């Protein structure tokens, strides 16, 4: 082990991958972590069978002499037993992510899957880093490097911010380094289905009839893509669909009509559990339906647009879409029943059928 002098700290080369640890041969517990872009001083010691680590600071902001004096002070305190009360060093991003995803009130399994996927895809090289080694410069550069996919860039780093802020409840961390990010502007295209006859032809020509039923159900319910794909038969009732967990963290009941049962008739009996089964999918249900000109969310926007044009009040449309009301009264007190929402569903479905040409507009 070398003596961690100023010369050693200055000349030690960065790693090509991972983190190298250099221990001081005089001050037991003083260690210099060297990564691809940073060098960081820590004091580390085993206490009661647990490794406890305290951040001293980054080199060269913290010199070797300053780090040595700080480490000597910690060694003295820990020798007196104070180390038992000293906070364990910051967790790695992976540990912080798992702690965040284990929250009992986290919104949904879909959200958890999305966080893991984004971190593994875009932040994989950070997962082993302690949070306090991830700097504002690193975060801003990673965000800029994803400029080709602005929505993914924003979502990934906002997920990172949520994980960081959750860890701050326990660990002594500064404000999230995402404060350095200039977020990309995201403009949803707002597309809807305007040519219903073209939509009908497209759906009828789909190779997989299960996918055709999926898109038709989306259009006549306004469900989100994942809500429909993960729908189980036990949640399909005579007068409503029950979604046990949705994007906003609540269960949701949506009134349905005889029309909806007719839409689902072609997939009944295909699987005991899933409404939209797929034998090739690990989950057992369809995960990636065949892409068509109109996205799943365009179907949801179309449902909402047709409903409002048919005279359904905007607040009621929001209830059918399971949007969180903006007012305190709407959030905490007003709970419309299925029967109260059913007329709005009937009006919307009739208007959709009229546009598809399946019934007379004047009927």
Secondary structure, 3 states (H helix, E strand, C coil): CCCCCHHHHHHCCCCCCCCEEEECCCCCCEEEEECCCCEEEEEEEEECCEEEEEEEEEECCCCHHHHHHHHHHHHHHHHCCHHHHCCCCCCEHHHHHHHHHCCCCCCCHHHHHHHHHHHHHHCHHHCCCEHHHCCHHHHHHHHHHCHHHHHHHHHHHHHHHHHHHHHCCCCCCCCCHHHHCCCCCCCCCCCCCCCHHHHHHHHHCCCCHHHHHHHHHHHHHCCCHHHHHCCEHHHECCCEEEECCCCCCCCEEEECCHHHHHHHHHHCCCCCCECCECCCCCCCECCCCCCCCCCHHHHHHHHHHHHHHCCCCHHHHHHHCCCCCCCHHHHHCCCCCHHHHHHHHHHHHHHHHHHHCCCCCCC
